[in-house]
Amino acid sequence: MAGNRFGPLDPFCFLAVVPLVIVAVVLVISDLLVFAFVPLVLAGLILLGDSWANRRPS
């Protein structure tokens, strides 16, 4: 049962994740490391939510 918590990622999920990661990289380059965590956390939540939504039925 523990193997069904997460499923495969939908490729369209990366349309939201990649820009968030780019914003985080720009913030890190601009020496705003604290603010870079916000888009990174959002990107991680999108990936986790998408993987959870695409889990296989048991």
N, CA, C and O of each residue as an XYZ file, in Angstrom:
232
protein
N       0.810     -1.189      0.000
C       0.000      0.000      0.000
C       0.860      1.262      0.000
O       0.441      2.291     -0.530
N       2.021      1.199      0.571
C       2.883      2.377      0.625
C       3.390      2.758     -0.762
O       3.763      3.909     -0.983
N       3.409      1.816     -1.696
C       3.888      2.104     -3.038
C       2.903      2.894     -3.868
O       3.274      3.382     -4.935
N       1.663      3.046     -3.430
C       0.654      3.751     -4.213
C       0.427      5.191     -3.762
O      -0.562      5.808     -4.158
N       1.307      5.726     -2.958
C       1.117      7.096     -2.485
C       1.410      8.124     -3.567
O       0.790      9.187     -3.598
N       2.343      7.819     -4.449
C       2.718      8.752     -5.503
C       2.764      8.017     -6.831
O       3.041      6.818     -6.884
N       2.489      8.748     -7.898
C       2.491      8.157     -9.233
C       3.434      8.912    -10.145
O       4.265      9.694     -9.683
N       3.305      8.676    -11.443
C       4.183      9.353    -12.402
C       3.817     10.829    -12.550
O       2.678     11.231    -12.314
N       4.790     11.609    -12.938
C       4.573     13.043    -13.136
C       3.991     13.295    -14.522
O       4.386     12.665    -15.503
N       3.057     14.214    -14.583
C       2.488     14.649    -15.849
C       3.469     15.625    -16.499
O       3.930     16.556    -15.838
N       3.797     15.433    -17.772
C       4.774     16.348    -18.402
C       4.322     17.809    -18.396
O       5.166     18.705    -18.347
N       3.032     18.068    -18.443
C       2.544     19.438    -18.447
C       2.743     20.127    -17.099
O       2.635     21.350    -17.002
N       3.025     19.365    -16.088
C       3.317     19.923    -14.770
C       4.560     20.812    -14.836
O       4.675     21.790    -14.097
N       5.473     20.465    -15.716
C       6.711     21.229    -15.817
C       6.504     22.607    -16.440
O       7.386     23.461    -16.344
N       5.347     22.841    -17.084
C       5.051     24.174    -17.594
C       4.886     25.177    -16.458
O       5.102     26.373    -16.656
N       4.515     24.717    -15.298
C       4.420     25.591    -14.127
C       5.687     25.559    -13.288
O       6.040     26.554    -12.655
N       6.374     24.419    -13.279
C       7.529     24.249    -12.397
C       8.773     24.946    -12.944
O       9.504     25.583    -12.185
N       9.019     24.835    -14.226
C      10.247     25.400    -14.807
C      10.325     26.919    -14.625
O      11.384     27.415    -14.240
N       9.252     27.684    -14.886
C       9.367     29.129    -14.625
C       9.606     29.464    -13.153
O      10.316     30.422    -12.846
N       9.032     28.701    -12.257
C       9.280     28.950    -10.831
C      10.744     28.699    -10.482
O      11.330     29.445     -9.697
N      11.322     27.682    -11.044
C      12.741     27.394    -10.785
C      13.618     28.483    -11.403
O      14.627     28.873    -10.815
N      13.244     28.970    -12.572
C      14.007     30.052    -13.202
C      13.960     31.310    -12.339
O      14.976     31.984    -12.165
N      12.791     31.624    -11.801
C      12.671     32.780    -10.905
C      13.545     32.586     -9.673
O      14.194     33.528     -9.218
N      13.565     31.379     -9.133
C      14.400     31.107     -7.962
C      15.884     31.277     -8.294
O      16.642     31.819     -7.490
N      16.295     30.822     -9.459
C      17.703     30.971     -9.854
C      18.059     32.447    -10.009
O      19.134     32.874     -9.589
N      17.169     33.220    -10.604
C      17.423     34.664    -10.750
C      17.519     35.328     -9.382
O      18.353     36.210     -9.179
N      16.681     34.916     -8.452
C      16.746     35.483     -7.109
C      18.046     35.107     -6.397
O      18.603     35.919     -5.658
N      18.526     33.900     -6.611
C      19.799     33.489     -6.007
C      20.949     34.291     -6.616
O      21.855     34.724     -5.903
N      20.910     34.485     -7.923
C      21.955     35.276     -8.579
C      21.934     36.720     -8.081
O      22.976     37.368     -7.989
N      20.741     37.215     -7.761
C      20.594     38.589     -7.264
C      20.855     38.711     -5.775
O      20.572     39.751     -5.180
N      21.386     37.673     -5.169
C      21.695     37.643     -3.734
C      20.462     37.793     -2.850
O      20.538     38.376     -1.768
N      19.343     37.274     -3.301
C      18.110     37.267     -2.515
C      17.738     35.816     -2.192
O      16.665     35.329     -2.548
N      18.651     35.162     -1.517
C      18.508     33.731     -1.255
C      17.263     33.411     -0.438
O      16.626     32.382     -0.665
N      16.913     34.262      0.494
C      15.751     34.012      1.350
C      14.466     33.975      0.522
O      13.593     33.139      0.757
N      14.355     34.879     -0.440
C      13.155     34.944     -1.260
C      13.116     33.849     -2.319
O      12.057     33.589     -2.889
N      14.232     33.212     -2.589
C      14.271     32.133     -3.575
C      13.582     30.878     -3.058
O      13.196     30.016     -3.848
N      13.424     30.766     -1.754
C      12.775     29.572     -1.208
C      11.284     29.523     -1.538
O      10.715     28.437     -1.648
N      10.655     30.662     -1.696
C       9.210     30.695     -1.967
C       8.875     30.015     -3.295
O       8.036     29.115     -3.301
N       9.486     30.398     -4.421
C       9.155     29.699     -5.660
C       9.623     28.239     -5.664
O       9.002     27.393     -6.307
N      10.714     27.941     -4.950
C      11.165     26.552     -4.890
C      10.182     25.679     -4.112
O       9.921     24.538     -4.494
N       9.645     26.211     -3.036
C       8.654     25.458     -2.262
C       7.383     25.275     -3.081
O       6.791     24.195     -3.077
N       6.962     26.318     -3.780
C       5.785     26.199     -4.635
C       5.994     25.160     -5.738
O       5.094     24.373     -6.031
N       7.168     25.159     -6.342
C       7.462     24.173     -7.379
C       7.443     22.759     -6.801
O       6.927     21.833     -7.428
N       8.000     22.599     -5.617
C       7.971     21.284     -4.979
C       6.565     20.829     -4.644
O       6.234     19.654     -4.798
N       5.732     21.762     -4.182
C       4.343     21.409     -3.880
C       3.572     21.040     -5.142
O       2.730     20.143     -5.113
N       3.849     21.718     -6.238
C       3.202     21.376     -7.502
C       3.612     19.970     -7.939
O       2.774     19.179     -8.372
N       4.911     19.665     -7.823
C       5.370     18.318     -8.198
C       4.764     17.239     -7.314
O       4.330     16.197     -7.805
N       4.735     17.489     -6.016
C       4.144     16.504     -5.101
C       2.652     16.341     -5.341
O       2.141     15.221     -5.350
N       1.953     17.448     -5.534
C       0.517     17.373     -5.778
C       0.191     16.665     -7.072
O      -0.768     15.896     -7.131
N       0.972     16.909     -8.110
C       0.743     16.239     -9.381
C       1.032     14.752     -9.275
O       0.288     13.929     -9.809
N       2.096     14.413     -8.597
C       2.427     13.001     -8.422
C       1.372     12.292     -7.582
O       1.034     11.140     -7.852
N       0.856     12.966     -6.578
C      -0.191     12.373     -5.742
C      -1.486     12.199     -6.533
O      -2.177     11.192     -6.382
N      -1.814     13.181     -7.378
C      -3.044     13.101     -8.166
C      -2.968     12.000     -9.220
O      -4.001     11.462     -9.617
N      -1.769     11.655     -9.677
C      -1.596     10.645    -10.713
C      -1.239      9.274    -10.159
O      -0.750      8.422    -10.900
N      -1.471      9.046     -8.878
C      -1.131      7.738     -8.296
C      -2.033      6.663     -8.882
O      -3.164      6.922     -9.295
N      -1.507      5.472     -8.906
C      -2.240      4.333     -9.460
C      -3.282      3.856     -8.459
O      -3.012      3.824     -7.258
N      -4.465      3.486     -8.928
C      -5.460      2.941     -7.995
C      -5.004      1.594     -7.454
O      -4.368      0.809     -8.158
N      -5.334      1.344     -6.214
C      -4.899      0.075     -5.615
C      -5.907     -1.023     -5.846
O      -5.699     -2.154     -5.409
